[in-house]
């Protein structure tokens, strides 16, 4: 399970946090927990794949995996993971999509896995925009989607909000376990342990400004949005979902709530079916017969 900002119970991380605020230094680096080691490849779980490399203008070389759909592709999806580990850990969320006719591009933004550079919020948003453009320029005739989880939801939402032309190339965005504001998730994390409880305000002040998902959502306009959240999420509380839901365009937003924890919505068939149904709406628009199966295999 990816954790945001600080790992609960991590004494060393909390002491670093204390020193960070005591020195009035920026603490953006505490948002990221990258791993450079790939613990598996898609081939290890019997999936076809290709290594793909791309980069933002002036940015580092980024690594991604391309999982081709089985049979004729019905849609393509960019997957943007959370703040910990890398694509080899997070493939569990999307490995099942190629069997359903969906191409998947799994991006490791800068500093993660085999991607070069050091992670920052602004840099990671640039990386996601580069991946969005890469997908849009592929020449695919089927609809394109984005799935962002946790921190990845914030990055994906911001990347789409900043580029009107690019956003119009996409049929929808799925925001799974997203948080409303960096300042709020930092304060929530500080409040979760007695050692840092008094640092809620300094924690919120130290977070990057101008990148909040709750402010990006109204800029998405009529783009279809699916919000996913777990009622037992102990990393990003339901209060964040409530704020995001209130900010989203009600005419273009669908919701899937499950009884699981953080980024656990696709662990069960109901969550997979909800995502597939959202994707199918774009793939089936104007078609006499929907190419997607009625049920997950």
C-alpha positions in Angstrom: 0.0 0.0 0.0 1.5 3.4 -1.0 1.6 5.9 1.8 1.4 9.7 1.4 3.8 12.3 2.8 5.2 10.2 5.7 4.9 6.5 6.5 2.8 6.1 9.6 4.9 4.9 12.4 8.2 5.8 10.7 10.1 7.4 13.5 13.1 8.4 11.4 10.8 10.0 8.8 9.0 11.9 11.6 12.3 13.1 13.1 13.3 14.3 9.6 10.0 16.1 9.4 10.6 17.8 12.8 14.0 19.0 11.6 12.7 20.2 8.3 10.2 22.5 9.9 12.6 23.6 12.6 14.9 24.9 9.9 12.0 26.4 8.0 13.1 24.4 5.0 10.8 23.2 2.2 9.6 19.6 2.7 8.4 18.7 -0.8 10.8 15.8 -0.9 8.8 14.1 1.9 6.0 13.5 -0.7 8.0 11.0 -2.6 9.2 7.5 -1.8 10.6 6.2 -5.1 12.2 2.8 -5.5 14.8 2.3 -8.3 14.5 -1.5 -8.3 12.0 -3.2 -10.5 10.8 -6.2 -8.6 9.1 -7.9 -11.6 8.3 -7.4 -15.2 5.0 -8.0 -16.9 6.5 -11.1 -18.4 6.8 -12.5 -14.9 3.0 -12.5 -14.8 2.6 -13.7 -18.3 1.8 -10.4 -20.0 3.2 -9.2 -23.3 5.0 -5.8 -22.9 7.4 -3.3 -24.4 9.7 -0.9 -22.7 8.9 2.6 -23.9 10.9 5.8 -23.3 9.8 9.4 -23.4 10.5 12.7 -21.8 9.0 16.2 -21.2 10.7 19.1 -23.0 13.9 19.7 -21.2 13.1 16.9 -18.8 14.9 13.6 -17.9 14.4 10.3 -19.8 11.4 8.5 -18.5 10.7 4.8 -18.6 7.3 3.2 -19.0 5.8 -0.2 -19.9 3.4 -0.7 -22.8 0.9 -3.5 -22.3 -0.9 -4.2 -25.6 -4.5 -5.2 -25.6 -5.4 -8.7 -26.5 -7.1 -8.7 -29.8 -8.4 -5.5 -31.3 -7.8 -2.6 -28.9 -11.0 -1.0 -27.7 -9.3 1.8 -25.6 -5.9 2.9 -24.3 -5.2 4.0 -20.8 -2.3 5.9 -19.2 -1.7 4.8 -15.6 -0.1 7.2 -13.2 0.8 5.6 -9.8 1.1 7.0 -6.3 4.1 8.3 -4.4 5.8 5.1 -3.4 7.8 2.4 -5.2 7.5 2.2 -9.0 5.5 0.6 -11.8 6.6 -2.9 -11.0 4.8 -2.7 -7.6 1.7 -0.9 -9.0 1.0 -3.1 -12.0 -1.4 -5.0 -9.8 -3.9 -2.3 -10.4 -4.0 -2.6 -14.1 -2.6 -6.0 -15.2 -6.1 -7.3 -16.0 -7.0 -4.6 -18.5 -5.2 -5.9 -21.6 -7.5 -9.0 -21.5 -10.4 -6.7 -21.7 -9.2 -5.0 -24.8 -7.4 -2.0 -23.2 -3.9 -1.0 -24.0 -2.1 0.3 -20.9 0.9 2.6 -20.6 2.4 2.5 -17.1 4.6 5.6 -16.5 7.3 6.0 -13.9 7.7 9.7 -13.5 11.2 11.2 -12.8 13.2 9.5 -10.0 11.1 6.3 -10.1 12.3 2.9 -11.4 14.4 3.3 -14.5 13.3 7.0 -15.0 16.1 9.5 -14.6 16.0 12.7 -12.5 14.7 13.7 -9.1 11.0 13.9 -8.3 9.3 17.2 -7.7 5.6 18.0 -8.0 6.1 20.4 -10.9 8.4 18.0 -12.7 6.1 15.0 -12.3 3.2 17.0 -13.7 5.4 17.8 -16.7 6.2 14.1 -17.0 2.5 13.2 -17.0 1.8 15.8 -19.7 4.5 14.3 -21.8 2.9 10.9 -21.4 -0.5 12.3 -22.3 0.9 13.8 -25.4 2.7 10.5 -26.3 -0.5 8.6 -26.1 -2.5 11.3 -28.0 0.1 11.3 -30.8 0.0 7.5 -31.2 -2.6 7.7 -33.9 -5.0 5.5 -32.0 -8.6 5.6 -33.3 -10.1 4.3 -30.1 -10.7 6.5 -27.0 -8.0 7.5 -24.6 -8.2 7.5 -20.8 -6.1 8.4 -17.8 -6.1 6.6 -14.4 -4.3 8.3 -11.6 -4.0 6.8 -8.1 -3.3 8.7 -4.9 -0.6 11.3 -5.7 -1.0 10.2 -9.3 -4.6 11.4 -9.2 -3.4 14.9 -8.3 -0.7 14.8 -11.0 -3.1 13.5 -13.7 -5.8 16.1 -12.8 -3.3 19.0 -12.9 -1.7 17.8 -16.2 -5.1 17.6 -17.9 -6.3 20.9 -16.5 -3.3 22.8 -17.9 -3.6 21.9 -21.6 -7.0 22.5 -23.2 -6.0 21.0 -26.6 -4.5 17.9 -25.0 -7.5 17.4 -22.7 -9.9 17.3 -25.7 -8.1 14.3 -27.0 -9.1 12.2 -24.0 -12.4 10.5 -23.3 -12.2 10.5 -19.5 -10.1 10.6 -16.4 -10.3 8.2 -13.4 -9.1 9.6 -10.1 -8.6 6.9 -7.5 -8.0 7.6 -3.8 -7.0 11.2 -4.6 -6.5 13.9 -2.0 -8.0 17.4 -2.3 -5.0 19.6 -1.2 -1.3 18.9 -0.5 -1.6 21.2 2.6 -4.5 19.1 4.0 -3.0 15.7 3.4 0.2 17.0 5.1 -1.8 18.2 8.1 -3.7 15.0 8.3 -0.5 13.0 8.4 1.0 15.2 11.1 -2.1 14.8 13.1 -2.0 11.0 12.9 0.9 10.6 15.5 1.5 12.3 18.9 5.1 13.1 17.9 4.0 15.4 15.1 0.5 16.4 16.2 1.5 20.0 16.9 3.1 20.3 13.4 -0.2 20.3 11.5 0.0 24.0 10.6 3.8 24.0 9.7 3.3 20.8 7.7 0.5 22.4 5.6 2.6 25.6 5.1 5.6 23.6 3.9 3.7 21.9 1.0 3.9 23.1 -2.6 1.3 25.6 -3.7 -0.7 25.8 -6.9 -1.0 22.1 -7.7 -4.1 21.0 -5.8 -6.5 18.6 -7.4 -9.6 20.3 -5.9 -8.7 23.4 -7.9 -8.0 21.5 -11.1 -11.3 19.6 -11.2 -13.4 22.6 -12.3 -11.0 23.3 -15.1 -11.7 19.9 -16.6 -15.0 21.2 -17.9 -17.1 18.5 -19.6 -14.4 15.8 -19.5 -16.0 12.7 -18.0 -14.5 12.0 -14.5 -14.8 9.0 -12.3 -14.0 9.4 -8.6 -13.0 6.2 -6.8 -12.5 6.0 -3.0 -12.4 3.4 -0.2 -14.6 4.1 2.8 -11.9 2.5 5.0 -9.0 4.5 3.5 -6.7 5.3 6.4 -4.2 7.2 4.1 -6.6 9.6 2.4 -9.8 10.1 4.3 -13.3 10.3 2.9 -13.2 14.1 3.7 -10.9 14.5 0.7 -13.3 12.6 -1.5 -16.2 14.8 -0.3 -14.2 17.9 -1.3 -13.3 16.5 -4.7 -16.8 15.4 -5.4 -18.1 18.9 -4.5 -15.6 20.5 -6.9 -16.2 18.2 -9.8 -18.7 18.9 -12.6 -21.8 17.0 -11.5 -23.0 16.4 -15.0 -19.7 14.8 -16.0 -18.8 12.9 -12.8 -19.4 9.3 -11.8 -18.6 7.8 -8.4 -17.5 4.4 -7.3 -17.2 3.9 -3.5 -16.0 0.6 -2.1 -15.5 -0.8 1.4 -11.8 -1.3 1.1 -8.7 0.7 2.0 -6.3 2.9 0.0 -6.0 2.1 -3.8 -7.8 -1.2 -3.2 -10.8 -0.6 -5.5 -9.6 -3.0 -8.2 -8.9 -5.9 -5.9 -12.4 -7.1 -6.5 -14.5 -7.7 -9.6 -17.0 -4.9 -8.8 -14.3 -2.3 -8.9 -12.9 -3.6 -12.2 -16.4 -3.7 -13.6 -17.0 -0.1 -12.6 -13.8 1.1 -14.4 -14.6 -1.0 -17.4 -18.1 0.4 -17.6 -16.7 4.0 -17.5 -14.3 3.2 -20.3 -17.0 1.4 -22.3 -19.1 4.6 -22.3 -16.5 6.3 -24.4 -15.7 3.3 -26.5 -19.4 2.6 -27.3 -20.5 6.2 -27.9 -22.3 6.3 -31.2 -21.8 2.6 -31.8 -24.7 0.3 -32.7 -23.2 -2.4 -30.5 -20.8 -2.0 -27.6 -17.5 -3.8 -28.2 -17.0 -4.4 -24.5 -18.2 -7.5 -22.7 -21.1 -7.1 -20.3 -19.1 -8.7 -17.5 -15.5 -9.1 -16.5 -14.1 -12.4 -17.6 
